[in-house]
Amino acid sequence: MNIKPEQVDGILKSLPQKIRGVVIYGSNEGMVSTLSQQFTKAISPDIYDAFHVSYLEMSDITSDVGCLYAEFNAQSLMGGRRVVVIKEATSNLTKPLRELLDNSTSDTLLVITSSGLKTKDSLAIMAKDEDFLYGIGCYDDRDEDISQFANKFVSQHGFNIDNSAFQVLCSRLSNDRKISQNELDKLIIYMGNKKEITIDDIVTVISDTSASSQEDLCYFIAQGMVDKAIASYNRLIFEGENPVTIVRTISYHFMKLLDCVIKMEKGESADRVVFSLKPPLMFFRKNAFISQLKMWNRNRILTALNLLYQTERECKTTDLPSEQVASFAIIRIANGVKRFR
């Protein structure tokens, strides 16, 4: 059965005995690693305890499937339930895994991880369909995921942080959980025995990893931050994002602005229209979004949207390099903000 990453904490307070394994997969390698460790620790607090935890690579199983059977059916000399962690699994594991679970009564927990597995792959489908397996897809964190992750970090390590500093912390973390975890580990070392996290601490230690986010790009553009918009766009392209996808994301942001502006023209306040947005804005985005509503009126937004629609069409139908076409549109829109500030 499929579960969401945010359900894991509650489930692990009392892991159902019928669960024989979990398949954790997706592009967010940091989240995959974190959840893998959580499930392993639910059985063995020491994830390197050789009596209770065994690690296998998919290549090991491909070379000799017998090692999977041997590890799964082994019993700990110290007693208690064991864990077998399988790294970088592929759908080639589906058939031997089904045969293994059909022909063994072992209570060993299987923790299967993969950064390359997709939801339509047979191993992910098996995890979704069987009630004795959990399937967990791990993808780039949304703003609310980042906030929950940061809040959990602060709580677990006994730190104190005011709302302003917390907003800055969230804004500088990445959509990739692994990158964010590395940044927070640096913060722990920097803080030492100090328990009050300040904005200065965050700015000093935490790299501005959010610069690669498409949402950040939208905010840079709509606020006329040309240099940051260009740097953010170039980084997204370098990471393999499709220019058309980026243009559509920017268009969505301006459509959201347009919807709010139309409601404000009818007499609603900026606070009210922002509060009514679905999905809701993260709290650290609110002030920036409201400032954009003050800069952009209906005609300006429609002009930007017209340029974005034309840009998307040119990316698809002309021989011009789509990366350059999209870049030119971004610069034009961001530069235009300066004229009506």
Disulfide bonds with the S-S distance in Angstrom:
none
